[in-house]
Amino acid sequence: MLSLAATLGHRRIEARHLVDNAGSGRVLAKLGFRRIGRMVAIFSPARGEAAPALVHTLDLSGEGESGDDGNGKGSGSDIRRKAA
């Protein structure tokens, strides 16, 4: 899916996971996503209500962008991830 997105010209992918679902956060990290330190509320159909979620991003352009060092403060390091 990430390769297709890059082929279609998308430069960045954003993903969210519910705060209490750490497993989904680990999957995103393994794919190269970085938490950008923003929390939003998203509707969870399974819960029938909004729940807090963490936002992650993946740079597909290869140009890099400032990432988050995991504590929400941002490290300023480049994310140079090409879609596999």
N, CA and C atoms as a LAMMPS dump frame, in Angstrom:
ITEM: TIMESTEP
0
ITEM: NUMBER OF ATOMS
252
ITEM: BOX BOUNDS ff ff ff
-5.0000000000000000e+02 5.0000000000000000e+02
-5.0000000000000000e+02 5.0000000000000000e+02
-5.0000000000000000e+02 5.0000000000000000e+02
ITEM: ATOMS id mol type element x y z
1 1 1 N 0.828 -1.185 0
2 1 2 C 0 0 0
3 1 3 C 0.875 1.252 0
4 2 1 N 1.966 1.231 0.788
5 2 2 C 2.844 2.399 0.841
6 2 3 C 3.541 2.625 -0.499
7 3 1 N 3.935 1.545 -1.162
8 3 2 C 4.553 1.668 -2.487
9 3 3 C 3.569 2.272 -3.485
10 4 1 N 2.338 1.821 -3.437
11 4 2 C 1.312 2.362 -4.328
12 4 3 C 1.1 3.844 -4.064
13 5 1 N 1.032 4.226 -2.805
14 5 2 C 0.851 5.639 -2.452
15 5 3 C 1.995 6.477 -3.014
16 6 1 N 3.24 5.993 -2.88
17 6 2 C 4.394 6.717 -3.413
18 6 3 C 4.323 6.798 -4.932
19 7 1 N 3.93 5.697 -5.579
20 7 2 C 3.805 5.663 -7.039
21 7 3 C 2.763 6.655 -7.523
22 8 1 N 1.704 6.818 -6.769
23 8 2 C 0.645 7.75 -7.137
24 8 3 C 0.997 9.203 -6.829
25 9 1 N 2.168 9.425 -6.219
26 9 2 C 2.631 10.791 -5.972
27 9 3 C 2.376 11.336 -4.578
28 10 1 N 1.866 10.519 -3.693
29 10 2 C 1.677 11 -2.323
30 10 3 C 3.036 11.214 -1.683
31 11 1 N 3.196 12.326 -0.988
32 11 2 C 4.479 12.65 -0.374
33 11 3 C 4.526 12.29 1.105
34 12 1 N 3.362 12.195 1.736
35 12 2 C 3.327 11.919 3.166
36 12 3 C 2.064 11.15 3.489
37 13 1 N 2.199 10.193 4.396
38 13 2 C 1.057 9.417 4.874
39 13 3 C 0.904 9.708 6.362
40 14 1 N -0.328 9.887 6.779
41 14 2 C -0.607 10.109 8.195
42 14 3 C -1.48 8.962 8.691
43 15 1 N -1.178 8.475 9.879
44 15 2 C -1.946 7.379 10.469
45 15 3 C -2.239 7.699 11.927
46 16 1 N -3.297 7.11 12.435
47 16 2 C -3.679 7.301 13.843
48 16 3 C -3.977 5.951 14.464
49 17 1 N -3.748 5.867 15.769
50 17 2 C -4.17 4.678 16.511
51 17 3 C -4.644 5.12 17.88
52 18 1 N -5.586 4.373 18.422
53 18 2 C -6.108 4.711 19.745
54 18 3 C -4.998 4.591 20.779
55 19 1 N -4.979 5.496 21.725
56 19 2 C -3.92 5.572 22.73
57 19 3 C -3.723 4.244 23.454
58 20 1 N -4.805 3.549 23.754
59 20 2 C -4.678 2.298 24.511
60 20 3 C -4.392 1.08 23.628
61 21 1 N -4.054 1.318 22.347
62 21 2 C -3.709 0.227 21.442
63 21 3 C -2.231 0.355 21.048
64 22 1 N -1.35 0.048 21.981
65 22 2 C 0.091 0.185 21.766
66 22 3 C 0.597 -0.723 20.643
67 23 1 N -0.048 -1.86 20.431
68 23 2 C 0.359 -2.775 19.365
69 23 3 C 0.298 -2.113 17.998
70 24 1 N -0.732 -1.342 17.755
71 24 2 C -0.841 -0.638 16.475
72 24 3 C 0.275 0.396 16.337
73 25 1 N 0.637 1.037 17.433
74 25 2 C 1.754 1.986 17.411
75 25 3 C 3.061 1.299 17.056
76 26 1 N 3.268 0.093 17.571
77 26 2 C 4.488 -0.661 17.248
78 26 3 C 4.52 -1.055 15.767
79 27 1 N 3.381 -1.431 15.218
80 27 2 C 3.312 -1.782 13.791
81 27 3 C 3.677 -0.555 12.948
82 28 1 N 3.119 0.591 13.282
83 28 2 C 3.44 1.806 12.534
84 28 3 C 4.922 2.133 12.635
85 29 1 N 5.51 1.994 13.82
86 29 2 C 6.941 2.266 13.999
87 29 3 C 7.786 1.333 13.14
88 30 1 N 7.417 0.065 13.065
89 30 2 C 8.172 -0.895 12.248
90 30 3 C 8.103 -0.539 10.763
91 31 1 N 7.043 0.109 10.353
92 31 2 C 6.9 0.536 8.966
93 31 3 C 7.631 1.841 8.675
94 32 1 N 8.166 2.476 9.716
95 32 2 C 8.907 3.719 9.539
96 32 3 C 8.146 4.973 9.92
97 33 1 N 6.92 4.827 10.395
98 33 2 C 6.154 5.989 10.833
99 33 3 C 6.775 6.566 12.098
100 34 1 N 6.638 7.877 12.281
101 34 2 C 7.115 8.559 13.481
102 34 3 C 5.961 9.306 14.117
103 35 1 N 5.855 9.202 15.432
104 35 2 C 4.811 9.942 16.143
105 35 3 C 5.133 11.42 16.061
106 36 1 N 4.139 12.214 15.739
107 36 2 C 4.382 13.645 15.601
108 36 3 C 3.947 14.423 16.834
109 37 1 N 3.599 13.703 17.896
110 37 2 C 3.342 14.36 19.168
111 37 3 C 1.999 15.039 19.276
112 38 1 N 1.089 14.671 18.411
113 38 2 C -0.235 15.281 18.436
114 38 3 C -1.244 14.225 18.821
115 39 1 N -2.178 14.603 19.668
116 39 2 C -3.243 13.682 20.053
117 39 3 C -4.569 14.289 19.607
118 40 1 N -5.397 13.453 19.035
119 40 2 C -6.715 13.879 18.58
120 40 3 C -7.74 12.886 19.098
121 41 1 N -8.999 13.249 19.004
122 41 2 C -10.07 12.308 19.342
123 41 3 C -10.664 11.81 18.031
124 42 1 N -10.775 10.493 17.893
125 42 2 C -11.398 9.919 16.706
126 42 3 C -12.558 9.026 17.135
127 43 1 N -13.546 8.925 16.264
128 43 2 C -14.687 8.084 16.59
129 43 3 C -14.296 6.62 16.426
130 44 1 N -14.598 5.829 17.431
131 44 2 C -14.353 4.392 17.398
132 44 3 C -15.694 3.682 17.266
133 45 1 N -15.972 3.088 16.08
134 45 2 C -17.246 2.372 15.914
135 45 3 C -17.423 1.256 16.939
136 46 1 N -16.339 0.566 17.284
137 46 2 C -16.435 -0.536 18.245
138 46 3 C -16.845 -0.039 19.629
139 47 1 N -16.41 1.158 19.98
140 47 2 C -16.743 1.723 21.296
141 47 3 C -18.011 2.562 21.27
142 48 1 N -18.385 2.998 20.073
143 48 2 C -19.574 3.829 19.946
144 48 3 C -19.37 5.257 20.42
145 49 1 N -18.121 5.688 20.542
146 49 2 C -17.823 7.049 20.997
147 49 3 C -16.417 7.447 20.552
148 50 1 N -16.108 8.713 20.729
149 50 2 C -14.769 9.207 20.409
150 50 3 C -13.788 8.747 21.484
151 51 1 N -12.552 8.503 21.044
152 51 2 C -11.499 8.081 21.964
153 51 3 C -10.203 8.779 21.562
154 52 1 N -9.293 9.011 22.517
155 52 2 C -8.031 9.684 22.185
156 52 3 C -7.142 8.805 21.307
157 53 1 N -6.484 9.445 20.338
158 53 2 C -5.618 8.733 19.406
159 53 3 C -4.325 9.516 19.195
160 54 1 N -3.254 8.799 18.896
161 54 2 C -1.964 9.407 18.586
162 54 3 C -1.793 9.463 17.08
163 55 1 N -1.15 10.515 16.592
164 55 2 C -0.959 10.721 15.16
165 55 3 C 0.497 10.422 14.802
166 56 1 N 0.676 9.677 13.71
167 56 2 C 1.998 9.316 13.195
168 56 3 C 2.08 9.742 11.734
169 57 1 N 3.293 9.961 11.242
170 57 2 C 3.475 10.34 9.847
171 57 3 C 4.631 9.563 9.231
172 58 1 N 4.561 9.379 7.913
173 58 2 C 5.607 8.716 7.159
174 58 3 C 5.89 9.55 5.927
175 59 1 N 7.142 9.98 5.75
176 59 2 C 7.557 10.763 4.601
177 59 3 C 7.875 9.815 3.448
178 60 1 N 7.152 9.927 2.353
179 60 2 C 7.369 9.084 1.179
180 60 3 C 8.221 9.77 0.121
181 61 1 N 8.459 11.069 0.277
182 61 2 C 9.149 11.831 -0.762
183 61 3 C 10.654 11.645 -0.731
184 62 1 N 11.205 11.177 0.396
185 62 2 C 12.649 11.04 0.513
186 62 3 C 13.332 12.344 0.842
187 63 1 N 12.574 13.429 0.968
188 63 2 C 13.16 14.733 1.276
189 63 3 C 13.374 14.933 2.758
190 64 1 N 12.723 14.111 3.597
191 64 2 C 12.88 14.209 5.046
192 64 3 C 11.991 15.284 5.63
193 65 1 N 11.723 15.125 6.908
194 65 2 C 10.958 16.101 7.674
195 65 3 C 11.302 15.901 9.122
196 66 1 N 11.043 16.906 9.916
197 66 2 C 11.344 16.772 11.338
198 66 3 C 10.411 15.773 11.973
199 67 1 N 10.977 14.905 12.784
200 67 2 C 10.18 13.875 13.431
201 67 3 C 10.067 14.118 14.909
202 68 1 N 9.54 13.167 15.589
203 68 2 C 9.346 13.204 17.022
204 68 3 C 10.266 12.17 17.632
205 69 1 N 10.859 12.487 18.754
206 69 2 C 11.788 11.549 19.376
207 69 3 C 11.089 10.578 20.306
208 70 1 N 9.752 10.546 20.259
209 70 2 C 8.996 9.606 21.071
210 70 3 C 8.419 10.213 22.322
211 71 1 N 8.877 11.415 22.684
212 71 2 C 8.345 12.031 23.893
213 71 3 C 7.488 13.246 23.581
214 72 1 N 7.177 13.434 22.296
215 72 2 C 6.296 14.526 21.915
216 72 3 C 7.006 15.842 21.724
217 73 1 N 8.333 15.893 21.885
218 73 2 C 9.059 17.149 21.783
219 73 3 C 9.713 17.351 20.427
220 74 1 N 9.863 16.284 19.659
221 74 2 C 10.478 16.402 18.346
222 74 3 C 11.989 16.487 18.437
223 75 1 N 12.659 15.672 17.663
224 75 2 C 14.113 15.646 17.716
225 75 3 C 14.739 16.482 16.623
226 76 1 N 13.937 16.823 15.589
227 76 2 C 14.481 17.549 14.473
228 76 3 C 15.257 16.676 13.504
229 77 1 N 15.303 15.37 13.744
230 77 2 C 16.039 14.482 12.85
231 77 3 C 15.247 14.234 11.584
232 78 1 N 15.964 13.974 10.481
233 78 2 C 15.312 13.682 9.208
234 78 3 C 14.702 12.295 9.232
235 79 1 N 13.55 12.197 8.608
236 79 2 C 12.935 10.899 8.351
237 79 3 C 13.098 10.687 6.866
238 80 1 N 13.985 9.82 6.473
239 80 2 C 14.224 9.562 5.058
240 80 3 C 13.818 8.121 4.767
241 81 1 N 12.536 7.943 4.597
242 81 2 C 11.975 6.609 4.404
243 81 3 C 11.397 6.513 3.015
244 82 1 N 11.856 5.608 2.245
245 82 2 C 11.264 5.295 0.951
246 82 3 C 10.283 4.154 1.14
247 83 1 N 9.212 4.191 0.398
248 83 2 C 8.237 3.098 0.486
249 83 3 C 8.883 1.82 -0.029
250 84 1 N 8.663 0.737 0.702
251 84 2 C 9.237 -0.549 0.309
252 84 3 C 8.377 -1.236 -0.72
